Amino acid sequence: MRAVVIGGGIGGATAALALAEVGVEVEVHEAGARPVEDRGWVTLGPAAMTGLDQVGVADSVRAVGFPVTKVRNVDIATGAVSGFARSEPTHRYTSTHVWRQDLVSILRNQLEELGVPCHYDSAATAADLDGDVIVGADGARSATRRSLGNLVDPAYTGEIIRYGHHPSPVAGLPTGVLHFWRHRTGVAGYVGDARDGSFWFSRHQSDSPTSTIDLPTMIAPLRDTPVATALDSSWVSRPIALYDLDPTDVWHRGHTVVIGDAAHALSPAAGRGATSSIEDAIILAKHLRQHQFAVYQALESFTSNRRPIALAAYRPTPGQRPVAATAEELDLRAQPSGERSAAGPGVPRT
């Protein structure tokens, strides 16, 4: 079997690695350049780390990131405090916070180490490419999604966000704990690490994605937290309007399928974007193998499996714990009941 992945970001690169792991010949087409330049970061859930472990990069990601062991929620209006651990049953790793460019670089390096052809600065679309299966991992504005007849556009969530980073952790707050402060006009958050410093954000409600909310207004909720000491000497992003994508429309047609943000883009408020893309990538490869590389059946099965998860994550209730795949669901090597050995190019590697 031959597969083509459109998009070499987190979801696309993971999908290519997972497909290679189950014995598929795969290549990647990425619109951007090979070097990754991105000042953003992600907090990967335990399931995402299990998925990355399946393709051999979890330890490398953990080495450049840091563990996030807990979430702590504070309602500023009521003073109510809640929280939960960021470890999950069946998963080896806790959540991990990592610079996005480090994560993508590790994934792309692994592709190159395995000899997977990666075409950067590529304008290729699904119509230009030939493969037994084409995987669109080309983001929330996906041309692959439109080629399937899914013309749903990302919708503005009603919030604008700014991110900030300081090279030192904030005194008075434990490292490796993701803090949220919820207030009447949005949510502010922070996580810190002794090596990597302070990462903070502030989300603010806004009637329009083009509204200008000044920086002092956006970060005012953090002035009443220990993060205040880092604010004025932090790097701060521009204001970013937040969008998400309704996951109920078409995800696949013929031999083409969309995954990750191309199928169900999430606002950072959901805390699931990168994790969900990694889960999609692993589970797609697993379903192809389990259906003995019968593409239509595999894509039907994949969509039936993943759409309920996407719906649960779409505009969740504030404070709702994300739904995640189990380690068993992400196990590429597990032999499903009744599966017979296949011969030829679709044989999983041993």
Residue frames as qw, qx, qy, qz and C-alpha x, y, z in Angstrom:
[[0.000, 0.887, 0.462, 0.000, 0.00, 0.00, 0.00],
 [0.406, 0.185, 0.003, 0.895, 1.12, 3.53, -0.79],
 [0.169, -0.843, -0.475, 0.186, -0.06, 6.59, 1.17],
 [0.317, 0.433, 0.016, 0.844, 0.43, 10.31, 0.69],
 [0.315, -0.686, -0.493, 0.433, 0.11, 12.71, 3.63],
 [0.202, 0.690, 0.163, 0.676, -0.66, 16.37, 2.92],
 [0.381, -0.839, 0.100, -0.375, 0.74, 18.41, 5.80],
 [0.714, 0.178, -0.539, 0.410, 3.92, 17.90, 7.78],
 [0.276, -0.619, 0.313, -0.665, 2.90, 19.44, 11.08],
 [0.368, -0.311, 0.765, -0.427, 2.15, 17.55, 14.29],
 [0.799, 0.181, 0.418, -0.392, -0.74, 15.46, 12.94],
 [0.756, 0.591, -0.216, -0.180, 0.64, 14.88, 9.45],
 [0.239, 0.608, -0.741, 0.157, 4.14, 13.93, 10.54],
 [0.468, -0.211, 0.764, -0.390, 2.76, 11.57, 13.21],
 [0.842, 0.331, 0.215, -0.367, 0.41, 10.01, 10.64],
 [0.621, 0.628, -0.465, -0.069, 3.30, 9.39, 8.25],
 [0.021, -0.480, 0.829, -0.285, 5.36, 7.77, 11.01],
 [0.640, -0.013, 0.625, -0.446, 2.41, 5.60, 12.10],
 [0.831, 0.467, -0.027, -0.301, 1.68, 4.51, 8.54],
 [0.428, 0.608, -0.665, 0.067, 5.33, 3.60, 8.05],
 [0.316, -0.361, 0.782, -0.398, 5.22, 1.67, 11.32],
 [0.756, 0.154, 0.535, -0.343, 2.41, -0.57, 10.03],
 [0.594, -0.014, 0.699, 0.399, 4.22, -1.24, 6.77],
 [0.456, 0.817, 0.351, -0.031, 2.75, 1.38, 4.43],
 [0.521, 0.135, 0.208, 0.817, 4.96, 3.12, 1.88],
 [0.067, -0.895, -0.402, 0.180, 4.38, 6.80, 2.61],
 [0.426, 0.220, 0.056, 0.876, 5.47, 10.27, 1.53],
 [0.148, -0.736, -0.438, 0.494, 4.70, 13.73, 2.89],
 [0.286, 0.539, 0.269, 0.745, 3.90, 17.02, 1.14],
 [0.328, -0.666, -0.399, 0.538, 4.23, 20.12, 3.35],
 [0.283, 0.885, 0.251, 0.272, 3.43, 23.66, 2.21],
 [0.273, -0.944, 0.181, 0.027, 5.95, 25.25, 4.56],
 [0.371, 0.698, -0.594, 0.149, 9.73, 25.15, 4.76],
 [0.781, -0.037, -0.591, 0.198, 11.74, 22.38, 6.41],
 [0.260, 0.080, -0.555, 0.786, 13.09, 24.52, 9.28],
 [0.318, -0.697, -0.636, -0.088, 10.40, 25.10, 11.90],
 [0.155, 0.169, -0.247, 0.942, 10.02, 28.64, 13.18],
 [0.485, -0.591, -0.485, -0.424, 7.21, 28.85, 15.72],
 [0.031, 0.370, -0.556, 0.744, 7.24, 30.55, 19.13],
 [0.729, -0.322, -0.074, -0.600, 4.15, 28.65, 20.22],
 [0.022, -0.267, 0.922, -0.278, 3.92, 25.71, 22.58],
 [0.724, -0.208, -0.442, -0.486, 1.57, 22.84, 23.35],
 [0.406, -0.337, 0.737, -0.422, 0.69, 20.76, 26.39],
 [0.545, 0.110, -0.754, -0.350, 0.32, 17.18, 25.22],
 [0.788, -0.346, 0.179, -0.476, -1.99, 14.86, 27.11],
 [0.542, -0.364, 0.758, -0.021, -0.87, 11.42, 28.34],
 [0.802, 0.386, 0.453, -0.050, -2.57, 9.83, 25.32],
 [0.474, 0.858, -0.194, -0.036, -0.55, 11.99, 22.95],
 [0.160, -0.700, 0.695, -0.025, 2.66, 10.87, 24.63],
 [0.718, -0.016, 0.693, -0.056, 1.56, 7.24, 24.28],
 [0.718, 0.666, 0.193, -0.056, 0.92, 7.89, 20.59],
 [0.240, 0.868, -0.434, 0.012, 4.36, 9.44, 20.17],
 [0.492, -0.456, 0.740, -0.047, 5.85, 6.45, 21.97],
 [0.831, 0.302, 0.460, -0.078, 4.26, 4.21, 19.33],
 [0.662, 0.730, 0.004, 0.172, 6.30, 5.99, 16.64],
 [0.833, -0.007, -0.154, 0.532, 9.50, 6.10, 18.67],
 [0.284, 0.541, -0.082, 0.787, 9.81, 9.76, 19.68],
 [0.515, -0.781, -0.297, -0.192, 8.20, 10.11, 23.13],
 [0.724, -0.465, -0.104, 0.499, 11.47, 10.03, 25.04],
 [0.433, 0.202, 0.170, 0.862, 12.97, 12.66, 22.73],
 [0.177, -0.699, -0.313, -0.619, 9.94, 14.90, 23.22],
 [0.661, -0.701, -0.260, 0.069, 10.06, 14.42, 26.97],
 [0.700, -0.177, -0.048, 0.690, 13.74, 15.37, 26.98],
 [0.220, 0.258, 0.147, 0.929, 13.12, 18.77, 25.40],
 [0.404, -0.608, -0.294, -0.617, 9.83, 19.39, 27.26],
 [0.024, -0.227, 0.731, -0.643, 8.78, 19.04, 30.88],
 [0.223, -0.369, -0.902, -0.027, 6.10, 17.05, 32.71],
 [0.368, -0.312, 0.051, -0.874, 2.79, 18.63, 33.70],
 [0.189, -0.048, -0.951, 0.239, 1.46, 16.63, 36.60],
 [0.021, 0.549, 0.721, -0.422, -1.66, 18.52, 37.69],
 [0.002, -0.520, -0.364, -0.773, -4.33, 21.00, 36.62],
 [0.173, -0.430, -0.593, 0.658, -5.61, 23.56, 39.13],
 [0.006, -0.593, -0.489, -0.639, -8.74, 25.64, 38.40],
 [0.144, -0.366, -0.485, 0.781, -9.67, 28.77, 40.36],
 [0.040, 0.749, 0.541, 0.381, -12.93, 30.65, 39.86],
 [0.256, 0.176, -0.237, 0.921, -11.98, 34.22, 40.71],
 [0.394, -0.449, -0.185, -0.780, -15.59, 35.29, 41.32],
 [0.813, -0.443, -0.205, -0.317, -16.46, 32.53, 43.80],
 [0.237, -0.682, 0.658, -0.214, -13.05, 31.43, 45.04],
 [0.955, -0.018, 0.239, -0.174, -13.91, 27.81, 44.20],
 [0.019, 0.640, -0.744, -0.189, -10.87, 25.62, 43.55],
 [0.948, 0.097, 0.255, -0.162, -10.83, 22.32, 41.69],
 [0.133, 0.693, -0.668, -0.236, -8.29, 20.21, 39.88],
 [0.984, 0.059, 0.140, -0.099, -7.16, 16.84, 38.64],
 [0.565, -0.453, 0.564, 0.396, -3.98, 14.90, 37.94],
 [0.535, 0.669, -0.306, -0.415, -2.53, 14.96, 34.42],
 [0.044, -0.249, 0.960, 0.123, -1.70, 11.29, 34.54],
 [0.763, 0.078, -0.082, -0.636, -4.22, 8.78, 33.26],
 [0.772, -0.148, 0.610, -0.097, -4.78, 5.05, 33.74],
 [0.871, 0.339, 0.322, 0.152, -3.06, 2.87, 31.11],
 [0.480, 0.827, -0.107, 0.274, -0.66, 5.64, 30.03],
 [0.793, -0.085, -0.231, 0.558, 3.03, 5.62, 30.92],
 [0.324, 0.170, -0.071, 0.928, 3.60, 9.38, 30.71],
 [0.021, 0.692, 0.457, -0.558, 1.94, 12.37, 32.33],
 [0.392, 0.899, 0.191, 0.038, 1.11, 15.40, 30.21],
 [0.645, -0.181, 0.171, 0.723, 4.16, 17.07, 28.66],
 [0.164, 0.940, 0.098, -0.284, 4.66, 20.73, 27.83],
 [0.658, -0.070, 0.431, 0.613, 6.89, 21.38, 24.82],
 [0.129, 0.577, -0.229, -0.773, 7.76, 24.10, 22.35],
 [0.790, 0.487, 0.257, -0.270, 5.84, 23.40, 19.14],
 [0.484, 0.752, -0.432, -0.120, 8.92, 23.86, 16.96],
 [0.188, -0.476, 0.851, -0.115, 10.85, 21.29, 19.00],
 [0.689, 0.140, 0.653, -0.281, 8.05, 18.76, 18.69],
 [0.732, 0.643, 0.053, -0.220, 7.67, 19.20, 14.93],
 [0.231, 0.747, -0.620, -0.056, 11.45, 19.09, 14.42],
 [0.411, -0.292, 0.850, -0.152, 11.68, 15.79, 16.29],
 [0.752, 0.363, 0.491, -0.249, 8.88, 14.29, 14.19],
 [0.604, 0.763, -0.169, -0.158, 10.45, 15.47, 10.93],
 [0.021, -0.656, 0.755, -0.004, 13.88, 14.23, 11.96],
 [0.597, -0.067, 0.780, -0.176, 12.35, 10.81, 12.63],
 [0.752, 0.581, 0.211, -0.228, 10.75, 10.78, 9.19],
 [0.399, 0.792, -0.456, -0.076, 14.10, 11.53, 7.59],
 [0.292, -0.483, 0.818, -0.112, 15.83, 8.89, 9.70],
 [0.687, 0.166, 0.685, -0.174, 13.32, 6.31, 8.43],
 [0.232, -0.079, 0.688, 0.683, 13.83, 7.44, 4.84],
 [0.284, 0.696, 0.647, -0.130, 10.26, 8.76, 4.38],
 [0.324, 0.318, 0.314, 0.834, 10.28, 11.21, 1.44],
 [0.086, -0.761, -0.442, 0.468, 9.23, 14.68, 2.62],
 [0.355, 0.473, 0.355, 0.725, 8.54, 17.41, 0.06],
 [0.192, -0.625, -0.357, 0.667, 8.68, 20.88, 1.64],
 [0.130, 0.465, -0.163, -0.861, 7.44, 24.12, 0.05],
 [0.095, 0.170, 0.902, 0.385, 5.00, 21.87, -1.81],
 [0.411, 0.141, 0.043, -0.900, 1.79, 23.26, -3.29],
 [0.264, -0.053, -0.909, -0.318, 0.46, 19.78, -4.12],
 [0.600, -0.101, 0.244, -0.755, -3.22, 19.12, -3.44],
 [0.657, 0.015, 0.726, -0.201, -5.19, 15.88, -3.22],
 [0.742, 0.612, 0.147, -0.230, -6.07, 16.19, -6.92],
 [0.332, 0.790, -0.510, -0.075, -2.37, 16.31, -7.82],
 [0.205, -0.496, 0.826, -0.173, -1.31, 13.23, -5.86],
 [0.795, 0.087, -0.503, -0.328, -1.58, 9.52, -6.43],
 [0.035, -0.310, 0.865, -0.394, -1.80, 6.93, -3.67],
 [0.353, -0.306, -0.878, -0.106, -3.95, 4.14, -2.30],
 [0.322, -0.793, -0.491, 0.164, -4.89, 6.51, 0.51],
 [0.260, 0.508, -0.059, 0.819, -4.46, 10.27, 0.79],
 [0.451, -0.599, -0.533, 0.392, -4.42, 11.80, 4.28],
 [0.104, 0.747, 0.087, 0.651, -5.25, 15.49, 4.60],
 [0.575, -0.570, -0.358, 0.465, -3.53, 16.93, 7.66],
 [0.372, 0.354, 0.161, 0.843, -3.41, 20.42, 6.22],
 [0.110, -0.098, -0.382, 0.912, -4.94, 22.38, 9.06],
 [0.227, 0.517, 0.615, -0.551, -8.17, 24.19, 9.87],
 [0.405, 0.646, -0.106, -0.638, -8.30, 25.90, 6.45],
 [0.527, -0.141, 0.803, 0.238, -7.78, 22.53, 4.74],
 [0.431, 0.403, -0.447, -0.672, -7.97, 22.40, 0.95],
 [0.161, 0.040, -0.981, -0.101, -8.25, 18.61, 1.29],
 [0.204, 0.376, 0.744, -0.513, -11.43, 18.99, 3.36],
 [0.417, 0.536, 0.000, -0.734, -12.95, 21.21, 0.66],
 [0.293, 0.317, -0.774, -0.463, -12.02, 18.65, -1.99],
 [0.006, 0.162, 0.977, -0.139, -14.24, 16.14, -0.16],
 [0.234, -0.556, -0.557, -0.571, -17.21, 18.49, -0.47],
 [0.467, -0.642, -0.479, 0.373, -16.97, 19.57, 3.19],
 [0.254, 0.609, 0.114, 0.743, -17.33, 23.34, 2.86],
 [0.518, -0.805, -0.280, 0.069, -17.69, 24.11, 6.57],
 [0.350, 0.660, -0.282, 0.602, -15.44, 26.99, 7.58],
 [0.444, -0.177, -0.608, 0.634, -13.84, 27.49, 10.99],
 [0.246, -0.820, -0.381, -0.350, -16.07, 29.61, 13.25],
 [0.106, 0.522, -0.400, 0.745, -14.96, 32.37, 15.59],
 [0.496, -0.318, -0.771, 0.242, -15.33, 31.24, 19.21],
 [0.296, -0.881, -0.238, -0.282, -15.86, 34.71, 20.66],
 [0.652, -0.697, 0.091, 0.283, -12.42, 34.89, 22.29],
 [0.473, 0.780, -0.318, 0.257, -9.05, 36.50, 21.62],
 [0.869, -0.426, -0.031, 0.251, -5.85, 35.23, 23.22],
 [0.237, 0.839, -0.449, 0.194, -2.36, 36.50, 23.96],
 [0.933, -0.160, -0.212, 0.242, 0.55, 34.27, 25.00],
 [0.048, -0.907, 0.366, -0.204, 3.56, 35.22, 27.07],
 [0.921, -0.027, -0.262, 0.286, 6.88, 33.67, 28.03],
 [0.205, -0.891, 0.362, -0.182, 9.48, 34.57, 30.65],
 [0.594, 0.427, -0.670, 0.126, 12.81, 32.70, 30.98],
 [0.068, 0.195, -0.813, 0.545, 12.37, 32.08, 34.72],
 [0.357, -0.485, -0.790, -0.119, 9.56, 30.34, 36.60],
 [0.302, -0.685, -0.034, -0.663, 7.30, 32.39, 38.85],
 [0.146, 0.146, -0.779, 0.592, 8.10, 32.30, 42.55],
 [0.412, 0.026, 0.485, -0.771, 5.23, 31.10, 44.69],
 [0.843, 0.233, -0.021, -0.485, 3.72, 28.70, 42.17],
 [0.724, -0.239, 0.635, 0.125, 4.69, 25.02, 41.86],
 [0.191, 0.458, -0.657, -0.567, 6.38, 23.98, 38.63],
 [0.112, 0.000, -0.960, -0.258, 4.68, 21.44, 36.40],
 [0.148, 0.524, 0.754, -0.368, 1.18, 22.49, 37.46],
 [0.064, 0.360, 0.497, 0.787, -1.15, 24.03, 34.87],
 [0.005, -0.432, -0.542, 0.721, -3.05, 26.83, 36.59],
 [0.013, 0.516, 0.561, 0.647, -6.30, 28.35, 35.29],
 [0.010, 0.348, 0.458, -0.818, -7.98, 31.47, 36.69],
 [0.065, 0.526, 0.723, 0.444, -11.52, 31.85, 35.38],
 [0.003, -0.351, -0.287, 0.891, -13.15, 35.26, 35.47],
 [0.458, 0.600, 0.489, -0.437, -16.26, 36.91, 34.01],
 [0.471, 0.774, -0.172, -0.387, -14.61, 37.91, 30.70],
 [0.688, 0.521, -0.503, -0.043, -12.36, 34.90, 30.05],
 [0.934, -0.327, 0.014, 0.145, -9.62, 32.67, 31.41],
 [0.157, 0.830, -0.526, 0.101, -5.95, 33.22, 32.25],
 [0.989, -0.142, -0.026, 0.040, -3.41, 30.45, 32.73],
 [0.016, 0.813, -0.575, 0.091, 0.17, 29.60, 33.63],
 [0.980, -0.156, -0.003, 0.125, 2.58, 26.69, 33.75],
 [0.041, 0.894, -0.442, 0.063, 6.24, 26.92, 34.70],
 [0.967, 0.017, -0.115, 0.225, 9.44, 24.90, 34.73],
 [0.539, -0.722, 0.179, 0.396, 12.84, 25.46, 36.36],
 [0.544, -0.102, 0.516, 0.654, 14.66, 25.04, 33.03],
 [0.251, 0.434, 0.612, 0.611, 12.17, 26.45, 30.52],
 [0.002, 0.032, -0.132, 0.991, 10.65, 29.29, 32.52],
 [0.313, 0.403, 0.573, -0.641, 7.13, 30.71, 32.63],
 [0.022, -0.222, -0.722, -0.655, 4.42, 30.15, 30.02],
 [0.176, 0.435, 0.591, -0.656, 1.27, 32.18, 30.45],
 [0.030, 0.337, 0.642, 0.688, -1.80, 33.17, 28.46],
 [0.223, 0.356, 0.480, -0.770, -4.91, 35.28, 28.74],
 [0.053, 0.383, 0.782, 0.488, -8.13, 34.61, 26.80],
 [0.124, 0.325, 0.314, -0.883, -10.63, 37.45, 26.64],
 [0.381, 0.594, 0.709, -0.015, -14.16, 37.55, 25.28],
 [0.009, -0.375, 0.250, 0.892, -14.65, 39.78, 22.25],
 [0.625, 0.520, 0.374, -0.446, -17.67, 40.34, 20.00],
 [0.684, 0.711, -0.120, -0.110, -15.49, 40.47, 16.90],
 [0.903, -0.075, 0.095, 0.413, -12.27, 38.68, 15.89],
 [0.490, 0.509, 0.038, 0.707, -10.93, 42.01, 14.66],
 [0.367, -0.906, -0.123, -0.172, -11.68, 43.94, 17.85],
 [0.442, 0.483, -0.471, 0.591, -8.68, 45.56, 19.47],
 [0.692, -0.701, -0.168, -0.043, -8.34, 44.78, 23.17],
 [0.166, 0.822, -0.458, 0.296, -5.32, 46.51, 24.66],
 [0.609, 0.181, -0.713, 0.296, -2.65, 44.49, 26.42],
 [0.082, -0.230, 0.605, -0.758, -3.25, 45.97, 29.91],
 [0.718, -0.073, 0.086, -0.687, -6.91, 44.93, 29.72],
 [0.848, 0.150, -0.474, -0.184, -6.09, 41.43, 28.55],
 [0.592, 0.150, -0.677, 0.410, -3.52, 40.69, 31.23],
 [0.322, -0.536, 0.251, -0.739, -5.31, 42.47, 34.08],
 [0.893, -0.332, -0.117, -0.281, -6.64, 39.17, 35.53],
 [0.852, 0.091, -0.344, 0.385, -3.04, 37.96, 35.95],
 [0.097, 0.629, -0.317, 0.703, -2.10, 41.06, 37.96],
 [0.632, -0.509, 0.256, -0.525, -3.84, 39.50, 40.97],
 [0.996, -0.070, -0.042, 0.043, -1.84, 36.26, 40.72],
 [0.628, -0.568, 0.329, 0.419, 1.84, 35.45, 41.35],
 [0.667, 0.382, 0.409, 0.491, 2.34, 35.63, 37.57],
 [0.063, 0.989, 0.132, -0.008, 2.22, 39.43, 37.92],
 [0.463, -0.725, 0.343, 0.378, 5.95, 39.49, 38.68],
 [0.558, -0.055, 0.645, 0.519, 6.78, 38.12, 35.21],
 [0.453, 0.739, 0.499, -0.031, 4.33, 40.04, 33.04],
 [0.148, 0.960, -0.057, -0.233, 6.20, 43.26, 32.34],
 [0.122, -0.669, 0.670, 0.298, 9.43, 41.50, 31.35],
 [0.684, 0.147, 0.714, 0.027, 7.84, 38.72, 29.26],
 [0.039, 0.066, -0.669, -0.740, 7.80, 38.21, 25.52],
 [0.458, 0.404, 0.565, -0.554, 4.14, 38.69, 24.53],
 [0.337, 0.275, 0.767, 0.472, 2.41, 37.51, 21.36],
 [0.232, -0.082, -0.261, -0.933, 0.13, 39.59, 19.21],
 [0.606, 0.116, 0.477, -0.626, -3.63, 39.17, 19.85],
 [0.113, 0.083, -0.908, -0.395, -4.90, 35.99, 18.16],
 [0.687, -0.007, 0.042, -0.725, -8.58, 35.37, 17.41],
 [0.300, -0.150, 0.937, -0.101, -9.63, 31.80, 18.25],
 [0.662, 0.195, -0.342, -0.637, -11.55, 29.59, 15.84],
 [0.459, -0.121, 0.874, -0.106, -12.87, 26.04, 15.88],
 [0.375, 0.179, -0.660, -0.625, -14.45, 23.69, 13.35],
 [0.793, -0.027, 0.280, -0.540, -17.73, 21.80, 13.64],
 [0.157, -0.360, 0.904, 0.171, -16.77, 18.10, 13.29],
 [0.641, 0.249, 0.618, -0.381, -20.10, 16.81, 11.97],
 [0.632, 0.634, -0.167, -0.413, -19.54, 17.06, 8.19],
 [0.944, 0.304, -0.122, 0.043, -17.73, 14.72, 5.76],
 [0.466, -0.721, 0.482, 0.174, -14.31, 13.40, 6.85],
 [0.350, -0.278, 0.799, 0.402, -13.64, 11.00, 3.99],
 [0.738, 0.531, 0.111, -0.401, -14.63, 10.21, 0.44],
 [0.794, 0.517, -0.318, 0.029, -13.14, 7.58, -1.82],
 [0.843, -0.018, -0.306, 0.442, -9.51, 7.07, -0.80],
 [0.212, 0.480, -0.218, 0.823, -9.10, 10.50, 0.85],
 [0.548, -0.657, -0.505, 0.115, -9.52, 11.28, 4.55],
 [0.070, 0.726, -0.231, 0.644, -8.90, 14.31, 6.78],
 [0.696, -0.376, -0.513, 0.335, -7.53, 14.16, 10.31],
 [0.416, -0.255, -0.273, 0.829, -6.71, 16.56, 13.13],
 [0.078, 0.501, 0.167, -0.845, -7.50, 20.24, 12.58],
 [0.177, 0.096, -0.628, -0.751, -8.50, 19.52, 8.99],
 [0.348, -0.351, -0.836, -0.239, -11.44, 17.48, 10.34],
 [0.500, -0.740, -0.447, -0.052, -12.19, 19.02, 13.74],
 [0.349, 0.417, -0.298, 0.784, -10.08, 22.05, 14.65],
 [0.521, -0.666, -0.506, 0.172, -10.30, 22.97, 18.32],
 [0.072, -0.897, 0.148, -0.411, -9.83, 26.20, 20.19],
 [0.353, 0.339, -0.702, 0.518, -7.00, 26.09, 22.77],
 [0.520, -0.350, 0.307, -0.716, -9.83, 26.36, 25.30],
 [0.940, -0.044, -0.180, -0.288, -10.48, 22.66, 24.70],
 [0.389, -0.653, 0.648, -0.044, -6.93, 21.65, 25.58],
 [0.829, 0.066, 0.553, -0.044, -7.11, 18.88, 23.00],
 [0.546, 0.756, -0.175, -0.318, -5.84, 20.12, 19.63],
 [0.240, 0.616, -0.747, -0.073, -2.39, 18.56, 19.35],
 [0.396, -0.163, 0.866, -0.258, -3.33, 15.53, 21.42],
 [0.726, 0.406, 0.413, -0.372, -6.37, 14.81, 19.27],
 [0.550, 0.702, -0.369, -0.262, -4.31, 15.14, 16.06],
 [0.021, 0.479, -0.876, 0.056, -1.78, 12.61, 17.36],
 [0.554, 0.080, 0.755, -0.341, -4.55, 10.22, 18.42],
 [0.712, 0.575, 0.072, -0.397, -6.15, 10.54, 14.96],
 [0.364, 0.675, -0.617, -0.177, -2.84, 9.76, 13.28],
 [0.154, -0.296, 0.930, -0.152, -2.16, 6.61, 15.28],
 [0.577, 0.238, 0.672, -0.398, -5.73, 5.30, 15.16],
 [0.643, 0.615, -0.156, -0.428, -6.00, 5.86, 11.40],
 [0.292, 0.521, -0.797, -0.092, -2.92, 3.70, 10.81],
 [0.299, -0.103, 0.893, -0.322, -4.23, 1.09, 13.23],
 [0.673, 0.393, 0.399, -0.483, -7.62, 0.89, 11.48],
 [0.570, 0.607, -0.441, -0.336, -5.97, 0.49, 8.09],
 [0.120, 0.375, -0.917, 0.065, -3.93, -2.42, 9.40],
 [0.409, 0.065, 0.792, -0.447, -6.83, -4.01, 11.23],
 [0.703, 0.514, 0.252, -0.421, -8.96, -3.87, 8.06],
 [0.736, -0.001, 0.543, 0.404, -6.08, -5.41, 6.12],
 [0.171, -0.332, 0.327, 0.868, -5.61, -2.16, 4.18],
 [0.125, 0.589, 0.722, 0.341, -9.11, -2.20, 2.70],
 [0.164, 0.124, -0.086, 0.975, -9.34, 1.58, 2.44],
 [0.397, -0.448, -0.321, -0.734, -13.10, 2.20, 2.40],
 [0.732, -0.476, -0.487, -0.024, -13.77, -0.06, 5.39],
 [0.583, -0.160, -0.349, 0.716, -10.83, 1.39, 7.31],
 [0.043, 0.219, 0.002, 0.975, -11.89, 5.02, 6.73],
 [0.559, -0.496, -0.399, -0.532, -15.49, 4.24, 7.72],
 [0.758, -0.397, -0.461, 0.234, -14.28, 2.53, 10.88],
 [0.434, 0.020, -0.228, 0.871, -11.84, 5.35, 11.69],
 [0.177, -0.373, -0.130, -0.901, -14.54, 8.01, 11.34],
 [0.679, -0.498, -0.437, -0.315, -17.02, 6.04, 13.45],
 [0.724, -0.282, -0.415, 0.473, -14.38, 5.69, 16.15],
 [0.407, -0.040, -0.147, 0.901, -13.06, 9.25, 16.19],
 [0.112, -0.531, -0.316, -0.778, -16.07, 11.45, 15.51],
 [0.574, -0.705, -0.405, -0.100, -17.67, 10.94, 18.97],
 [0.636, -0.356, -0.171, 0.663, -14.36, 11.98, 20.57],
 [0.236, 0.213, 0.197, 0.928, -14.24, 15.09, 18.39],
 [0.319, -0.645, -0.434, -0.542, -17.83, 15.96, 19.27],
 [0.652, -0.621, -0.372, 0.227, -17.09, 15.62, 22.99],
 [0.540, -0.263, -0.031, 0.799, -14.16, 18.02, 22.67],
 [0.154, 0.480, 0.381, 0.775, -16.02, 20.57, 20.52],
 [0.225, -0.544, 0.048, -0.807, -16.79, 23.64, 22.65],
 [0.546, -0.261, -0.767, 0.212, -16.71, 21.73, 25.96],
 [0.461, -0.844, -0.234, -0.139, -18.07, 22.92, 29.27],
 [0.124, 0.772, -0.460, 0.421, -15.40, 25.01, 31.08],
 [0.397, -0.514, 0.674, -0.353, -13.36, 22.78, 33.36],
 [0.955, 0.103, 0.098, -0.259, -14.56, 19.59, 31.67],
 [0.491, -0.479, 0.682, 0.256, -11.85, 16.95, 31.59],
 [0.457, 0.476, -0.525, -0.537, -10.93, 15.95, 28.03],
 [0.949, 0.069, 0.262, -0.160, -11.94, 12.56, 26.64],
 [0.082, 0.697, -0.677, -0.221, -8.84, 10.65, 25.54],
 [0.847, 0.212, -0.458, -0.165, -7.91, 7.37, 23.91],
 [0.809, -0.511, 0.289, -0.017, -6.58, 4.54, 26.06],
 [0.184, -0.607, 0.721, 0.281, -3.16, 2.99, 25.62],
 [0.566, 0.141, 0.809, 0.075, -4.82, -0.12, 24.18],
 [0.516, 0.776, 0.333, -0.146, -6.62, 1.95, 21.54],
 [0.194, 0.911, -0.321, -0.171, -3.30, 3.50, 20.56],
 [0.593, -0.396, 0.676, 0.185, -1.35, 0.24, 20.41],
 [0.526, 0.586, -0.403, -0.466, -0.23, -0.14, 16.79],
 [0.193, 0.384, -0.901, -0.053, 1.28, -3.55, 17.45],
 [0.532, 0.011, 0.699, -0.477, -1.71, -5.25, 19.08],
 [0.124, -0.027, -0.879, -0.460, -3.15, -8.12, 17.07],
 [0.585, -0.043, 0.138, -0.798, -6.94, -7.74, 16.99],
 [0.610, 0.014, 0.758, -0.230, -9.00, -10.83, 17.54],
 [0.742, 0.460, 0.485, -0.059, -9.27, -12.93, 14.39],
 [0.304, 0.852, -0.297, -0.306, -6.77, -10.94, 12.35],
 [0.941, 0.103, 0.218, 0.237, -4.86, -13.12, 9.95],
 [0.435, -0.486, 0.359, 0.668, -1.37, -12.45, 8.70],
 [0.568, 0.792, 0.079, -0.208, -1.12, -10.55, 5.45],
 [0.741, -0.057, 0.355, 0.567, 1.51, -10.88, 2.79],
 [0.423, 0.652, 0.289, 0.559, 3.13, -8.23, 0.65],
 [0.265, 0.415, -0.151, 0.857, 3.74, -4.52, 1.20],
 [0.468, -0.633, -0.094, -0.610, 1.01, -4.13, 3.82],
 [0.797, -0.262, -0.493, 0.229, 2.72, -6.38, 6.35],
 [0.353, -0.921, 0.103, -0.130, 3.45, -4.52, 9.61],
 [0.421, 0.601, -0.598, 0.321, 7.13, -4.29, 10.40],
 [0.855, -0.444, -0.258, 0.073, 8.49, -6.49, 13.15]]
